[in-house]
C-alpha cells in the first residue's frame, strides 16, 4: 500500500541524493592502511546530515594502532516492533584512486555525466550509503513508521579487514541476534542476485631470497626475480589444478588464485635483485580446507629459499539460509517493485556480511551496480541509486 507514495517521495529526493553523493566523493576517506586520512571528516559531515533529517544518531569512534580516529555511525528510526532492527550496513572508507593517469577526471572531484556520478567511492560504497540514508528520510517525511527499527550502520575500515569498523561494533554489542543485516556492497546491473554465501579468503606473501650482483655477471648472482617468476607460474598452475572443483551456487563457480601484488626490487636496470616479494589473493570454495591450500603452497616453495607469510586467512562462514526472513522480504519487494525473479547464491566474499554470518546472524548482500568498484573512473548510476533507495524504504515497511 505504501509502494506508490514511497516511489513518488524517493523520486522527489533524487536531486538531493545526487548532491549528497557528490559530497561523499569530495571528502577523501581513503583507508589509512593505504595511506589515506580515514573516515573522520566524512563521518562529521554524515553525522550532521543524519541528525538534520531526524535520525537518532550514535557515534562510535575508536583510535587505530597509529592513533588515527576511525569513525562509525549508527542512525535509527524506531519501528512499530522495537525488539528488532533491520540494518543497512555501508562503509565510509574507500580504496585509493590507484594510477591517476587512468582517470579521466579527478577522483575526488565528483562529475555528473548523463545518468552517472563519477569519483572514488561513488559505487564502493557511497551510492548505496546515500540510497539507504534517503530511504529513511522518505519514510520520516511520509510519517510512515517502519515495521521494525530501521537502522543504518555507516562503518569504518571495510577495505582493510574491518577491525575498527564492523568487528569493533559487534564486539561492543550494538547489534542483537534477532536483527537483520542488509549489506549493499556487491551486486549486478539487474539487481536480481541476492548473495547469501561466500568463499574462504586467503592472502599470502612470499619472499624469495637470492644473491644481488651486477647484471653483466649473472654467474656471481642468484636472481630472485627470475626464481620468483618461476614460483608464481608454478603456484598458479598447481593451485588451479588441485582445487579445481566447481560450485554453481557461486557467481564465479571456481576457486580463484590470483598473483596480485609485487614489491619493488632494485632501482636500476643493471642490478640483479637479491630479493623479490609477491602476494596471492585466493578465494576458495567452502568445500576446501584453507590448511590444504597452504600446505600445497608450502610444497611448491619447499627447498627454494622462499619464505611464506599468511596475510589474511578467513574461512567461509556458514551461508545465510535461503529461506531466512530477510531473503524472503527482499525477494518479495524486488518482485513487486521491479517484477524480478531473483537468484540466490554466493560470491567471492569479503564484505561486512561475513562477520555477521560468523555470528550466525542472517546477512544478505545485494545492490544494483555496474561493478566499477576499485577501478579508475568508478561511477554509480543515478537511476540505480534511486531505484535501490525505493527497495530499502519498502523493505522497512515490509512485514
Ligand atoms: Zn565496498
Boltz pocket constraint, residues with backbone or C-beta under 6 A from the ligand:
constraints:
  - pocket:
      binder: B
      contacts: [[A, 91], [A, 124], [A, 125], [A, 158], [A, 185]]
      max_distance: 6.0
